[in-house]
């Protein structure tokens, strides 16, 4: 993160949430994000740059909420990948830009469960509830029917920059740099 005057830039490059045993130190936890966001002070604009495969849904939901409730104008920039939890964090932006060569991916929530049959049913119920809240976030931001978003999530939908704009998941695409013809 960096801050200069009335504007700030935050990089979400890495796994959302704690990495646990497999941690490589690049994870973005909600707790650290909250501290970093607060440390920016009273900025008027925040540019959030995303390149993340996603991660923990609850850390992602918290980061989404912190950005959505922040008084600054938030512009999201999908630089390479906004997948899974990172894709719904992107929905917190007042403006969402995506690179022409970048991707966004949405899918149903995943989990690992241990225990007996009742434990498995509880886990499945929680996943259904999480999916319902994600459908709500995507549908509200994209102005897409909830049933359509639900099917896109069930299908694990990957969108190029062009597709993300066409589907309402981004407001504009940043085109690839034109290469001069050489002869």
Short mmCIF file of the C-alpha atoms (twelve columns), coordinates in Angstrom:
data_MODEL
# 
_entry.id   MODEL 
# 
loop_
_atom_site.group_PDB 
_atom_site.id 
_atom_site.type_symbol 
_atom_site.label_atom_id 
_atom_site.label_alt_id 
_atom_site.label_comp_id 
_atom_site.label_asym_id 
_atom_site.label_seq_id 
_atom_site.Cartn_x 
_atom_site.Cartn_y 
_atom_site.Cartn_z 
_atom_site.pdbx_PDB_model_num 
ATOM 1   C CA . UNK A 1   0.000   0.000   0.000   1 
ATOM 2   C CA . UNK A 2   1.061   3.565   -0.530  1 
ATOM 3   C CA . UNK A 3   -0.584  6.859   0.219   1 
ATOM 4   C CA . UNK A 4   0.109   10.312  -1.158  1 
ATOM 5   C CA . UNK A 5   -2.084  13.253  -0.229  1 
ATOM 6   C CA . UNK A 6   -5.759  12.566  -0.816  1 
ATOM 7   C CA . UNK A 7   -5.286  9.306   -2.712  1 
ATOM 8   C CA . UNK A 8   -3.983  5.837   -1.917  1 
ATOM 9   C CA . UNK A 9   -3.133  2.641   -3.724  1 
ATOM 10  C CA . UNK A 10  -3.563  -0.850  -2.262  1 
ATOM 11  C CA . UNK A 11  -2.283  -4.062  -3.817  1 
ATOM 12  C CA . UNK A 12  -4.209  -7.314  -3.312  1 
ATOM 13  C CA . UNK A 13  -1.618  -9.571  -4.880  1 
ATOM 14  C CA . UNK A 14  -1.815  -13.000 -3.274  1 
ATOM 15  C CA . UNK A 15  -4.044  -15.413 -1.422  1 
ATOM 16  C CA . UNK A 16  -6.998  -13.964 0.503   1 
ATOM 17  C CA . UNK A 17  -6.930  -15.115 4.134   1 
ATOM 18  C CA . UNK A 18  -4.371  -16.958 6.214   1 
ATOM 19  C CA . UNK A 19  -2.421  -19.656 4.446   1 
ATOM 20  C CA . UNK A 20  -1.943  -21.845 7.518   1 
ATOM 21  C CA . UNK A 21  0.584   -24.622 7.101   1 
ATOM 22  C CA . UNK A 22  1.179   -23.725 3.440   1 
ATOM 23  C CA . UNK A 23  1.748   -20.015 4.112   1 
ATOM 24  C CA . UNK A 24  4.365   -18.269 2.026   1 
ATOM 25  C CA . UNK A 25  3.867   -14.898 3.716   1 
ATOM 26  C CA . UNK A 26  1.980   -13.236 0.854   1 
ATOM 27  C CA . UNK A 27  -1.524  -13.816 2.231   1 
ATOM 28  C CA . UNK A 28  -3.919  -10.914 2.667   1 
ATOM 29  C CA . UNK A 29  -5.888  -11.297 5.884   1 
ATOM 30  C CA . UNK A 30  -8.919  -9.200  6.737   1 
ATOM 31  C CA . UNK A 31  -7.303  -8.199  10.041  1 
ATOM 32  C CA . UNK A 32  -4.178  -6.833  8.336   1 
ATOM 33  C CA . UNK A 33  -6.226  -5.222  5.568   1 
ATOM 34  C CA . UNK A 34  -8.301  -3.359  8.175   1 
ATOM 35  C CA . UNK A 35  -5.123  -2.026  9.832   1 
ATOM 36  C CA . UNK A 36  -3.632  -0.989  6.485   1 
ATOM 37  C CA . UNK A 37  -6.860  0.697   5.390   1 
ATOM 38  C CA . UNK A 38  -7.104  2.627   8.659   1 
ATOM 39  C CA . UNK A 39  -3.446  3.667   8.377   1 
ATOM 40  C CA . UNK A 40  -4.206  5.412   5.066   1 
ATOM 41  C CA . UNK A 41  -6.056  8.115   6.964   1 
ATOM 42  C CA . UNK A 42  -8.788  10.292  5.458   1 
ATOM 43  C CA . UNK A 43  -8.087  9.752   1.766   1 
ATOM 44  C CA . UNK A 44  -10.634 10.719  -0.889  1 
ATOM 45  C CA . UNK A 45  -9.759  8.078   -3.480  1 
ATOM 46  C CA . UNK A 46  -8.406  4.535   -3.231  1 
ATOM 47  C CA . UNK A 47  -7.113  2.500   -6.146  1 
ATOM 48  C CA . UNK A 48  -7.155  -1.230  -5.364  1 
ATOM 49  C CA . UNK A 49  -5.059  -3.371  -7.684  1 
ATOM 50  C CA . UNK A 50  -5.991  -7.073  -7.790  1 
ATOM 51  C CA . UNK A 51  -4.079  -10.148 -8.870  1 
ATOM 52  C CA . UNK A 52  -5.390  -12.981 -6.713  1 
ATOM 53  C CA . UNK A 53  -6.593  -16.544 -7.081  1 
ATOM 54  C CA . UNK A 54  -8.983  -15.904 -4.194  1 
ATOM 55  C CA . UNK A 55  -9.002  -17.730 -0.896  1 
ATOM 56  C CA . UNK A 56  -10.989 -17.599 2.317   1 
ATOM 57  C CA . UNK A 57  -14.565 -16.479 1.704   1 
ATOM 58  C CA . UNK A 58  -14.973 -14.864 5.129   1 
ATOM 59  C CA . UNK A 59  -11.776 -12.812 4.911   1 
ATOM 60  C CA . UNK A 60  -12.912 -11.821 1.417   1 
ATOM 61  C CA . UNK A 61  -16.364 -10.798 2.651   1 
ATOM 62  C CA . UNK A 62  -14.776 -8.683  5.390   1 
ATOM 63  C CA . UNK A 63  -12.435 -6.927  2.947   1 
ATOM 64  C CA . UNK A 64  -15.403 -6.336  0.622   1 
ATOM 65  C CA . UNK A 65  -17.401 -4.772  3.467   1 
ATOM 66  C CA . UNK A 66  -14.495 -2.591  4.640   1 
ATOM 67  C CA . UNK A 67  -14.053 -1.203  1.111   1 
ATOM 68  C CA . UNK A 68  -17.765 -0.826  0.459   1 
ATOM 69  C CA . UNK A 69  -18.262 1.144   3.672   1 
ATOM 70  C CA . UNK A 70  -15.178 3.342   3.265   1 
ATOM 71  C CA . UNK A 71  -16.061 6.956   2.440   1 
ATOM 72  C CA . UNK A 72  -13.406 7.231   -0.302  1 
ATOM 73  C CA . UNK A 73  -14.160 6.650   -3.978  1 
ATOM 74  C CA . UNK A 74  -12.818 3.150   -4.627  1 
ATOM 75  C CA . UNK A 75  -11.597 2.109   -8.065  1 
ATOM 76  C CA . UNK A 76  -10.783 -1.552  -8.565  1 
ATOM 77  C CA . UNK A 77  -8.170  -2.538  -11.137 1 
ATOM 78  C CA . UNK A 78  -8.078  -6.224  -12.094 1 
ATOM 79  C CA . UNK A 79  -4.485  -6.441  -13.287 1 
ATOM 80  C CA . UNK A 80  -4.169  -10.190 -13.870 1 
ATOM 81  C CA . UNK A 81  -6.718  -12.308 -12.037 1 
ATOM 82  C CA . UNK A 82  -9.672  -11.739 -9.719  1 
ATOM 83  C CA . UNK A 83  -10.865 -15.269 -8.986  1 
ATOM 84  C CA . UNK A 84  -13.140 -16.644 -6.312  1 
ATOM 85  C CA . UNK A 85  -12.977 -14.445 -3.173  1 
ATOM 86  C CA . UNK A 86  -11.023 -11.790 -5.083  1 
ATOM 87  C CA . UNK A 87  -13.838 -11.495 -7.632  1 
ATOM 88  C CA . UNK A 88  -16.410 -10.462 -5.044  1 
ATOM 89  C CA . UNK A 89  -13.924 -8.113  -3.351  1 
ATOM 90  C CA . UNK A 90  -13.774 -6.383  -6.744  1 
ATOM 91  C CA . UNK A 91  -17.532 -5.798  -6.544  1 
ATOM 92  C CA . UNK A 92  -16.913 -3.258  -3.720  1 
ATOM 93  C CA . UNK A 93  -15.529 -0.753  -6.210  1 
ATOM 94  C CA . UNK A 94  -17.378 2.351   -7.264  1 
ATOM 95  C CA . UNK A 95  -15.630 1.677   -10.572 1 
ATOM 96  C CA . UNK A 96  -14.229 -1.662  -11.726 1 
ATOM 97  C CA . UNK A 97  -11.597 -1.719  -14.455 1 
ATOM 98  C CA . UNK A 98  -10.144 -4.907  -15.900 1 
ATOM 99  C CA . UNK A 99  -7.166  -5.353  -18.159 1 
ATOM 100 C CA . UNK A 100 -8.025  -6.798  -21.557 1 
ATOM 101 C CA . UNK A 101 -5.655  -9.687  -20.835 1 
ATOM 102 C CA . UNK A 102 -6.923  -10.260 -17.271 1 
ATOM 103 C CA . UNK A 103 -9.510  -12.754 -16.047 1 
ATOM 104 C CA . UNK A 104 -12.287 -12.837 -13.493 1 
ATOM 105 C CA . UNK A 105 -13.743 -16.101 -12.193 1 
ATOM 106 C CA . UNK A 106 -16.812 -16.841 -10.081 1 
ATOM 107 C CA . UNK A 107 -17.887 -20.183 -8.627  1 
ATOM 108 C CA . UNK A 108 -19.858 -21.783 -5.826  1 
ATOM 109 C CA . UNK A 109 -18.176 -21.788 -2.408  1 
ATOM 110 C CA . UNK A 110 -15.994 -24.749 -1.500  1 
ATOM 111 C CA . UNK A 111 -15.183 -26.348 1.833   1 
ATOM 112 C CA . UNK A 112 -13.553 -29.282 3.512   1 
ATOM 113 C CA . UNK A 113 -15.622 -31.046 6.152   1 
ATOM 114 C CA . UNK A 114 -14.888 -33.714 8.735   1 
ATOM 115 C CA . UNK A 115 -17.274 -35.632 10.902  1 
ATOM 116 C CA . UNK A 116 -20.449 -37.623 10.677  1 
ATOM 117 C CA . UNK A 117 -23.418 -37.279 8.321   1 
ATOM 118 C CA . UNK A 118 -24.977 -34.512 10.424  1 
ATOM 119 C CA . UNK A 119 -21.714 -32.545 10.248  1 
ATOM 120 C CA . UNK A 120 -21.663 -32.940 6.466   1 
ATOM 121 C CA . UNK A 121 -25.250 -31.669 6.196   1 
ATOM 122 C CA . UNK A 122 -24.367 -28.633 8.337   1 
ATOM 123 C CA . UNK A 123 -21.402 -27.925 6.097   1 
ATOM 124 C CA . UNK A 124 -23.582 -28.208 2.974   1 
ATOM 125 C CA . UNK A 125 -26.161 -25.856 4.522   1 
ATOM 126 C CA . UNK A 126 -23.431 -23.321 5.294   1 
ATOM 127 C CA . UNK A 127 -22.123 -23.531 1.716   1 
ATOM 128 C CA . UNK A 128 -25.654 -22.914 0.394   1 
ATOM 129 C CA . UNK A 129 -25.986 -19.876 2.668   1 
ATOM 130 C CA . UNK A 130 -22.608 -18.515 1.566   1 
ATOM 131 C CA . UNK A 131 -23.535 -19.010 -2.094  1 
ATOM 132 C CA . UNK A 132 -26.772 -17.113 -1.511  1 
ATOM 133 C CA . UNK A 133 -24.924 -14.098 -0.131  1 
ATOM 134 C CA . UNK A 134 -22.433 -14.176 -3.004  1 
ATOM 135 C CA . UNK A 135 -25.262 -14.302 -5.550  1 
ATOM 136 C CA . UNK A 136 -26.678 -11.210 -3.852  1 
ATOM 137 C CA . UNK A 137 -23.375 -9.315  -4.095  1 
ATOM 138 C CA . UNK A 138 -22.821 -10.177 -7.765  1 
ATOM 139 C CA . UNK A 139 -26.453 -9.591  -8.804  1 
ATOM 140 C CA . UNK A 140 -26.618 -6.197  -7.080  1 
ATOM 141 C CA . UNK A 141 -23.352 -4.946  -8.613  1 
ATOM 142 C CA . UNK A 142 -23.878 -6.363  -12.115 1 
ATOM 143 C CA . UNK A 143 -27.648 -5.729  -12.325 1 
ATOM 144 C CA . UNK A 144 -27.972 -9.352  -13.479 1 
ATOM 145 C CA . UNK A 145 -30.850 -11.609 -12.453 1 
ATOM 146 C CA . UNK A 146 -29.986 -13.716 -9.393  1 
ATOM 147 C CA . UNK A 147 -30.880 -16.947 -11.235 1 
ATOM 148 C CA . UNK A 148 -28.400 -16.093 -14.000 1 
ATOM 149 C CA . UNK A 149 -25.630 -15.337 -11.504 1 
ATOM 150 C CA . UNK A 150 -26.409 -18.550 -9.605  1 
ATOM 151 C CA . UNK A 151 -26.000 -20.560 -12.818 1 
ATOM 152 C CA . UNK A 152 -22.768 -18.729 -13.682 1 
ATOM 153 C CA . UNK A 153 -21.418 -19.653 -10.252 1 
ATOM 154 C CA . UNK A 154 -22.519 -23.281 -10.622 1 
ATOM 155 C CA . UNK A 155 -20.762 -23.402 -14.003 1 
ATOM 156 C CA . UNK A 156 -17.511 -21.888 -12.602 1 
ATOM 157 C CA . UNK A 157 -17.476 -19.034 -15.076 1 
ATOM 158 C CA . UNK A 158 -14.169 -17.593 -16.304 1 
ATOM 159 C CA . UNK A 159 -14.394 -14.178 -17.964 1 
ATOM 160 C CA . UNK A 160 -11.809 -12.342 -20.026 1 
ATOM 161 C CA . UNK A 161 -11.676 -8.574  -19.684 1 
ATOM 162 C CA . UNK A 162 -14.110 -8.227  -22.565 1 
ATOM 163 C CA . UNK A 163 -16.466 -10.847 -21.088 1 
ATOM 164 C CA . UNK A 164 -16.365 -9.249  -17.624 1 
ATOM 165 C CA . UNK A 165 -17.496 -5.922  -19.081 1 
ATOM 166 C CA . UNK A 166 -20.165 -7.586  -21.238 1 
ATOM 167 C CA . UNK A 167 -21.534 -9.440  -18.194 1 
ATOM 168 C CA . UNK A 168 -21.485 -6.362  -15.934 1 
ATOM 169 C CA . UNK A 169 -18.670 -7.596  -13.679 1 
ATOM 170 C CA . UNK A 170 -16.478 -4.671  -14.757 1 
ATOM 171 C CA . UNK A 171 -17.320 -1.169  -15.932 1 
ATOM 172 C CA . UNK A 172 -14.550 -0.787  -18.463 1 
ATOM 173 C CA . UNK A 173 -11.693 -2.658  -20.023 1 
ATOM 174 C CA . UNK A 174 -8.157  -1.331  -20.197 1 
ATOM 175 C CA . UNK A 175 -6.940  -2.348  -23.669 1 
ATOM 176 C CA . UNK A 176 -3.654  -4.099  -24.319 1 
ATOM 177 C CA . UNK A 177 -0.896  -1.815  -25.500 1 
ATOM 178 C CA . UNK A 178 -0.879  -1.476  -29.268 1 
ATOM 179 C CA . UNK A 179 2.282   -2.855  -30.853 1 
ATOM 180 C CA . UNK A 180 3.697   -0.876  -33.760 1 
ATOM 181 C CA . UNK A 181 4.049   -2.851  -36.959 1 
ATOM 182 C CA . UNK A 182 7.643   -3.431  -37.936 1 
ATOM 183 C CA . UNK A 183 8.786   -4.309  -41.379 1 
# 
